[in-house]
């Protein structure tokens, strides 16, 4: 390869990464705190190294987020370096996205032409859900980067049966566990099987190498778990999302088995009715990830067929197996899992789809399989037309244009292919090359349009989605008033079988899901008056008056306030910059703190205020102590029971005790109780 050709390829890669950076960083601060739940934990980690290590929701270390903390660490370090702002929180996520594109490129490039690697990187960059999550602060950005690095290491290990690279792959997967727990392990079956079958070494060497890699997974994932287990419970925050203050319970129950079988672990309490083999293509998920999913599956099958006579150790076929195993196992689990599942989880499929498209197209091109390329182009264009039709009011001309152009270029590939050289290595005709380039442009038109729409729209709340609205949740994400904008439907958890009975109300009028549980419309006390209470999926937005009130004499208290639910607490904490106790954790169903512990904190003068969440037991805004526990047994303004979920009712008991014991006042439209005042007469 000449120096000039090498420079051109580096320039092309640099252009791809620069364009990706521009797409991911453009107007990044428009989303504000994005997901306040994680932003509050990042803020806490920027103030306290203890909170940094454990992933605490607040700098006073009352409770952790319901995930392992590795995904928070890059953002917290950024905050320590540059101060707290949306940019310092979100920019590391965007840079992880650029790094992921580079890793996909580098991996595909090891066995395929530079243009194929560029195609794979471009597909990765413009996948709508990837644009969403690399501009957001959920754990998925860290997870996807680490899994892409693991795949790269497996590919390199397979080439020469390298123990070092295989162990490094295991370490990356283990670190992925520390980013988003057991989801990281979904790639392991495919990785292990491909290496066991294709590595150029004796069988027993392959076996013990895999054993070493498994040990690396355990060590890199388990060191933090062991450290937490060795710290006495009294000296660390409560493990959010667990009912027994246990990381293992969090990993195996709430974030493990409960996500697969829909079991009630820690107040999850839902069964996903949308599970099924075609889930990734349905109205809610299709536009997020499936634009090139049919193409990836078809090219995987074609690539395996075209390499069927290659030796067992063929690196090109092995790489297809690495990415294909990732896609098939993860995709199958995502399709069939019965527990809580959100649209943005599908970003974990993006690197596999992108790499299979690049590698598969390269193999078909090398073998002059123009019929395969034509079929893939036609199917991709047709599927893009279906996806674009789901957003009929958004650029309605685009779908028909993609369909027509896709069919034309598919026909062009077939015609040009008839006159092209049939043997590999011969010069390709300009007609075939032009048709192939046009096919790439047409097939990427839909996801690129969705990607631009996603990057140009702010996304906030706990459940963001990419692209324009498809009749479900809009591209602006879910949270607060997004429920009504999306057609007045309840949150995804309610659609998937009901929210936990102890649901921190979002304020506003409540609606039940048929189980006696309630969800709010995103209104709340103070709406329209400069502030409102938060809820399960959206953060509180305190008025300037309430913010100043909460800051009063802050130095005298460990927590300036306490409130039910982590998102509710996050809004007050981000506004004041001071620790706010999230009673009950994310769902309001963790036994943290217990009523006795909370009473002890109050007696010791550690908590200044208790902030109501604005929903009474009947699912209506109001009630002087608004506990937000919307269950069938709650009284007006009081705390409802657990509604039969597996979660604790400690938060409801605390809220009821506060209401009965301390006088209330309204500040900025939100009800608060001064816990340092005397009891209610």
Secondary structure, 3 states (H helix, E strand, C coil): CCHHHHHHHHHHHHHHHHHHHHHHHCCHHHHCCCCHHHHHHHHHHHHCHHHHHHCECCCCCCEECCCCCHHHHHHHHHHHHHCCCHHHHHHHHHHHHHHHHHHHHHHHHCCCCHHHHHHHHHHHHHCHHHHHHCCCCCCHHHHHHHHHHHHHHHHHHHHHCCHHHHHHHHHHHHHHHHHHHHHHHHHHHHHHHHHHHHCCCCHHHHHHHHHHHHHHHHHHHHHHHHHHHHCCHHHCCECCCCCCCCHHHHHHHHHHHHHHHCCCCCCCCCCCCCCCCCHHHCCCCHHHHHHHHHHHHHHHHHHHHHCCCCCCCCHHHHHHHHHHHHHHHHHHHHHHCCCCCCHHHHHHHHHHHHHHHHHHHHHHHHCCCHHHHHHHHHHHHHHHHHHHHCCCCCCHHHHHHHHHHHHHHHHHHHHHHHCCCCCCCCCCCHHHHHHHHHHHHHHHHHHHHHHHHHHCCCCCCCECCCCCCCCCCCCCCECCCHHHHCCCCCCHHHHCCCCCCCCCCCCCCEEECCCCCEEECCCCCCCCCCCECCCCCCCCECCHHHHHHHHCCHHHCCEEEEEECHHHHHHHHHHHCCCEEEECCCCCCCCCCCHHHHHHHHHCCCEEEEECCCECCCCCECCCCCCCCCCCCCCCCCCCCCCCCCCCCHHHHHHHHHHHHECEEEECCEEEEECCCCECC
